[in-house]
Amino acid sequence: MQSQDVAPRPAPGSGSAADPVVDVEQAEAALVEHYPRLVRIAYLVLPPGLGRGRRVLTAHALTQRALPRGRTATPVIPAQSAGREGDPGYAFVRLQVVRTALEAGLPLRRRAWPRRSQLPPLLPQVWGLRLFPRSGGADELALDQRLSALSGPARAACVLRGLEKLPDGDVRELLAAAGVTDADAALDEAAGTEDGYALLGSPEFDPCSLQARPTDLMRRRQHMKAALAAAAAVAVCGALLGLPGDGWGPDGAAAPPYAQNPAAQAALNPALLLKVPAAAWESSARTDFSVWPARGDLTGDTALLRRALAVWARPGERVQVSATPGTPSGGPSGPPQLLYAGTVDNARVVLLYDGLRVVRYAEPRDGTEGAALDFARVDGADRAGAGAVVLGRSDGNIRYLTAPWVTKAAERDLLKPGAGAMDLTLTDGTTAPMAGPAQTGACTSWNVLQLTDATGTRLLTDLGELVPARLTTGRPGSVKDASGPGALRAWAPYACSLGAMRSSGVRSVNTWVYASQPLPDTSGTADWVCTRAETWQGGGERVLAQFHTPGSTYGAVAAKAENVPACGAKDPQVLAGVLWKSGTGSWYLLAAGSRGTSSISATGGVTGSAQGDLLAVKTRQGAQAELKGTLEDGRAVSGLR
């Protein structure tokens, strides 16, 4: 709000002799009767930069100071003579509240004493608690953002129009009486907010129905100690504390905590959403989410996009929020990119991308109750990592939104490599619903998404997150997509082990046979397989060493570990062991290391050693052993547990 929008307060006694007289008792009766409404008016008119907590206390202080000091005359204007149900006392108090709330938003001037309304209120005060109104839904959040962008006189015009139901002529005269120099400009600026008038009476803007939370307890304790230690210094340097503009405090040149940030405000404006042209990916050097076009049948639904952005910036208590490990869930720093806005089954879905995260907002088709907000980290995504995003899950089925370069989509059962793939219809990049992987009960199937583009075919699996994980095979450092017949056969016995990697932010999963071991009873050769899941955050990697005997449908997990370099590009070495029962009933400790292992030894419950990368020692059921290996370069490795 500009300082010239509000004129200086009229001098006392400027009313004419014919003006109605309002005494203290009449004004006090009106104030007590309509106190919640008057405080709400003050709260809505006060500048949002004060913050919700200070606005609450200031609104109560201004309302309580609205009483006249004695008998006084009120200006004869329609808005006042009509008053609230013909009460001139209420009209007088309301004028005082609007006037002082507008004054509170005026900037402080050098060489001029600040007005009382511009200073923090002396009373009321609450120590040790933060008080603020109850949070509303997405519509209230959006209205709050719109009011924040208006000047003080325009906010006052909205309140008088929407909450007080005054006609424009009365609003114009009341604003003029409150010191607004250009009431017509305020009315024009407030135009366009009529759709939110019904929300002005919601709990979001009720400073009399409050939530209480403690202030920062640790910081309060530290401040108390610091205050006691610095009491003498404050007494000596008290004059320096009052010097304005020196920026000596702990925050230096920082704005107040609730100051408006232009970039953050722009991030909530659906008109500023980035929408990439449909053919941009064809000429771009990048092949990630930044070149995805905006798709869906609701990309022009401004109200839906505004709700999605508002909930992203400040999700309410009833919004279900989820985020993959290592993914920040704060609001966008600027206008994000729109990937999708449309109807998916029984929900309206919006997909957004801010360079670091893909964010999915979903709400029911018949309202906003039960809205959900999901975050997935996708920084550093390449062509394979940006192949698809989950649009929705319903009745065990999944719909995906695929990259614009995808030409074909299909569904495949990873447990049945010879069964072939079933084509999925693609409609503007959206797949037909496909069955998701088994989540409960026996693992009899594991359905994956097969995508084809100009560079080849790759498999993606749903692990319960927004972005499916890429499946690969091969020794670390030379992995390839699991798309050919050999790769499909290699994955089949170990597909069900993918269930152990759900909801951990997995980017890709690689499996490879690191050793083959003849069984002691000459029943064939078993495979030792390492399965490693890499994450988007670069930590929390999961490694499984699995043992697969001839004729078995599934591999058996022999060992597992997290946050280790083993079986990865930085350290492809693996060592693991398993207790195995032969066909004759004998028990053996079998162990295998990856290529480059020169010897293996077992200690503890089982003792034995062998040269090379394989070990077989006869033992008993339930025996436990500690495995150690030595590499050809002399480095020691420990067995996975």
Order of alpha helices (4+ residues) and beta strands (2+ residues): beta-alpha-alpha-alpha-beta-alpha-alpha-beta-alpha-alpha-alpha-alpha-beta-alpha-alpha-alpha-alpha-alpha-beta-beta-beta-beta-beta-beta-beta-beta-beta-beta-beta-beta-beta-beta-beta-beta-alpha-beta-beta-beta-beta-beta-beta-beta-beta-beta-beta-beta
